[in-house]
Amino acid sequence: MKRSNRYDEVKKAAQEGGPFELDRAVELVKAGATAKFDETIEVAFRLGVDVKRSDQQLRGTIVLPHGTGRSVKILVLAQGEKISEAEEAGADFVGGEDMVAKIQGGWLDFDTAIATPDMMKFVGRLGKILGPRGLMPNPKTGTVTMDIAKAVSEAKAGKVEYRTDKTGNVHVGIGKASFEAEQLKGNMESLTREILRAKPAAAKGTYIKNVTMSSTMGPGVDLEVAALIDAVKQ
């Protein structure tokens, strides 16, 4: 694949000059987003945790202050009065057992699934379908709840999930290349605070080992971890 001269320049600068403080990292990542579509800006944290131990795994959610730039399709699985609550809150799809059957039939045209606790006896049947896709409602991420209006509102506002993968990395999209630099910085700082807050008590040694920011098609840019931590603690 032929890369643009701008991409090559950014890649060279990233490789030769890093790691960078947040301002410069955002500048380079935006400069490296040269595709014809609005690229997603993603951050990868390499953490000093032992994910083989359940008490060192991270999983949670955060509402990014400037959103994600994505238009999210929300499915609510509920019964009774919660159906109308979901519709009034702006859910894109709402239903009960009928929706469970529809998903079992292969329908997956949604980005986030929210369920009331009384629906989980039916939603449990969807584990093998939704689980591998990261779509299974879960109390830990606030997607199994009786407060449907709040859950839908947060999902629409830019709520994202973070979790450690098998190698102890956390990958999160923090916006789009079209975002202003200050918006990306604000989202990045909020996410970093949340990762620090979620540090497992059992984790030993260096917690955040490396942080890399990149666009969908752009080169990775390493951040100066100590400077990032100092900035979000101020």
C-alpha positions in Angstrom: 0.0 0.0 0.0 1.5 3.4 -1.1 1.6 5.9 1.8 1.5 9.7 1.4 4.5 11.8 1.9 2.8 13.3 5.0 2.4 9.9 6.5 6.0 9.1 6.0 7.0 12.4 7.6 4.9 11.8 10.6 6.1 8.2 11.0 9.7 9.4 10.8 9.1 12.1 13.4 7.3 9.7 15.7 10.1 7.1 15.5 13.0 9.5 15.9 11.6 12.1 18.4 9.4 10.2 20.8 8.1 9.7 23.3 6.1 12.9 23.3 4.0 15.0 25.7 0.3 15.0 25.0 0.1 18.2 23.0 2.7 17.1 20.5 1.4 13.5 20.3 -2.1 14.7 19.4 -0.6 17.1 16.8 1.4 14.2 15.2 -1.6 11.8 15.2 -3.9 14.3 13.6 -1.2 15.0 11.0 -0.9 11.3 10.3 -4.6 10.8 9.6 -4.5 11.2 5.9 -7.2 8.8 4.8 -10.2 10.0 2.9 -12.5 9.0 5.7 -12.7 10.4 9.3 -10.3 8.1 11.0 -10.8 7.0 14.6 -8.2 8.0 17.1 -7.3 5.1 19.4 -5.1 4.9 22.5 -3.4 1.7 23.7 -2.2 1.4 27.3 0.4 -1.3 28.1 -0.2 -2.1 31.8 2.0 -3.9 34.3 -0.8 -6.3 35.4 -1.0 -10.1 35.5 -4.2 -10.8 33.6 -4.0 -14.4 34.6 -5.1 -13.3 38.0 -8.8 -12.2 38.3 -7.9 -9.5 40.8 -5.6 -7.7 38.2 -8.0 -7.5 35.3 -9.5 -4.2 34.4 -13.0 -3.7 33.1 -15.1 -0.6 33.3 -16.7 2.3 31.5 -16.3 6.0 31.2 -18.3 8.8 29.5 -15.8 10.8 27.5 -16.4 14.5 28.0 -16.3 15.2 24.2 -18.0 12.0 23.0 -16.5 9.6 20.5 -17.8 11.0 17.3 -19.7 7.8 16.5 -23.4 7.5 15.9 -24.4 4.7 18.2 -27.3 2.3 17.6 -28.7 1.3 20.9 -30.9 -1.8 21.6 -32.8 -2.1 24.9 -34.2 -5.4 26.0 -36.9 -4.8 28.5 -40.5 -5.5 29.5 -43.5 -3.5 30.7 -43.2 0.2 31.5 -39.5 0.0 30.8 -40.3 -0.3 27.1 -41.8 3.2 26.9 -38.9 4.5 29.1 -36.4 3.2 26.6 -38.3 4.7 23.7 -38.6 8.1 25.4 -34.8 8.0 26.2 -34.0 7.6 22.5 -33.1 4.0 22.1 -33.0 2.9 18.5 -34.5 -0.6 19.0 -36.7 -1.7 21.9 -38.2 -5.1 22.7 -38.4 -8.2 24.8 -38.4 -11.8 23.9 -39.2 -10.9 20.3 -35.8 -9.1 20.1 -34.0 -12.0 21.7 -35.5 -14.3 19.0 -34.5 -11.8 16.3 -30.9 -11.9 17.5 -30.9 -15.7 17.6 -32.0 -15.5 13.9 -28.9 -13.5 13.0 -29.9 -9.8 13.5 -27.0 -7.7 14.9 -27.6 -4.2 13.6 -26.8 -2.4 16.8 -23.7 -1.2 18.7 -24.8 -1.3 22.3 -27.2 -3.6 24.1 -28.8 -2.6 27.4 -31.1 -5.0 29.4 -33.2 -4.8 32.5 -32.3 -7.5 35.2 -35.6 -9.3 34.7 -34.7 -9.9 31.0 -31.4 -11.6 31.7 -33.0 -15.0 31.9 -33.8 -14.6 28.2 -30.7 -12.6 27.3 -28.5 -15.4 28.7 -29.4 -17.5 25.7 -27.5 -15.0 23.6 -24.1 -15.4 25.3 -22.4 -17.3 22.5 -23.7 -14.7 20.0 -23.1 -11.4 21.8 -20.2 -12.4 24.0 -17.5 -12.7 21.4 -18.7 -9.4 19.8 -18.5 -7.5 23.1 -22.2 -6.8 23.0 -23.4 -8.9 25.9 -25.1 -6.7 28.6 -23.2 -6.7 31.9 -23.8 -5.2 35.3 -20.1 -4.2 35.5 -20.5 -1.9 32.5 -23.9 -0.5 33.5 -25.7 -2.2 30.7 -27.8 -4.4 33.0 -29.9 -1.9 34.9 -33.3 -0.7 35.8 -32.3 2.9 35.1 -32.8 2.6 31.4 -33.0 6.3 30.7 -29.6 7.0 32.3 -28.0 4.0 30.4 -29.3 5.1 27.1 -28.3 8.8 27.7 -24.7 7.8 28.6 -24.4 5.5 25.6 -25.5 8.3 23.3 -23.2 10.8 25.1 -20.0 8.9 24.4 -19.7 6.1 27.0 -16.9 3.7 26.2 -15.9 0.4 27.7 -12.3 -0.4 28.6 -10.9 -3.8 29.5 -7.5 -5.6 29.6 -6.9 -8.0 26.8 -4.9 -11.3 27.1 -1.6 -9.4 27.1 -2.5 -6.7 29.6 -3.2 -4.0 27.1 -6.2 -1.7 27.1 -7.4 -0.2 23.7 -10.0 2.6 23.6 -11.2 4.9 20.9 -11.2 8.5 22.1 -12.6 10.4 19.1 -12.1 11.2 15.5 -9.4 12.9 13.4 -11.8 15.7 12.8 -12.0 16.5 16.5 -10.2 19.7 17.7 -6.9 19.0 19.5 -8.4 20.2 22.8 -11.3 17.7 22.5 -8.9 14.8 22.0 -6.7 16.0 24.8 -9.7 16.3 27.1 -10.9 12.8 26.3 -7.4 11.4 26.7 -6.9 13.0 30.1 -10.2 11.8 31.3 -9.4 8.2 30.2 -6.0 8.3 31.8 -7.5 9.4 35.1 -9.9 6.5 34.9 -7.2 4.0 34.1 -5.2 5.3 37.1 -8.3 5.1 39.3 -9.0 1.5 38.3 -5.5 0.3 39.2 -5.8 -3.1 40.8 -4.6 -3.1 44.4 -2.7 -6.3 43.7 -0.7 -4.8 40.8 3.0 -4.5 41.6 5.8 -2.5 39.9 5.3 0.0 37.1 1.6 0.2 36.4 1.4 2.2 33.1 4.4 1.0 31.1 3.7 2.5 27.7 1.0 4.6 26.0 0.6 4.8 22.2 -1.9 6.9 20.3 -2.7 6.4 16.6 -5.4 7.0 14.0 -7.0 4.1 12.0 -4.5 4.2 9.2 -1.8 6.4 10.8 1.5 5.5 12.5 1.6 5.0 16.3 2.9 7.8 18.4 4.4 7.0 21.9 3.5 9.3 24.8 5.7 10.4 27.7 4.0 8.4 30.4 5.4 10.3 33.4 4.4 13.7 31.9 0.9 12.3 31.1 0.4 11.1 34.6 1.7 14.4 36.1 -0.7 16.4 33.8 -3.8 14.5 34.9 -3.0 14.6 38.6 -2.8 18.4 38.6 
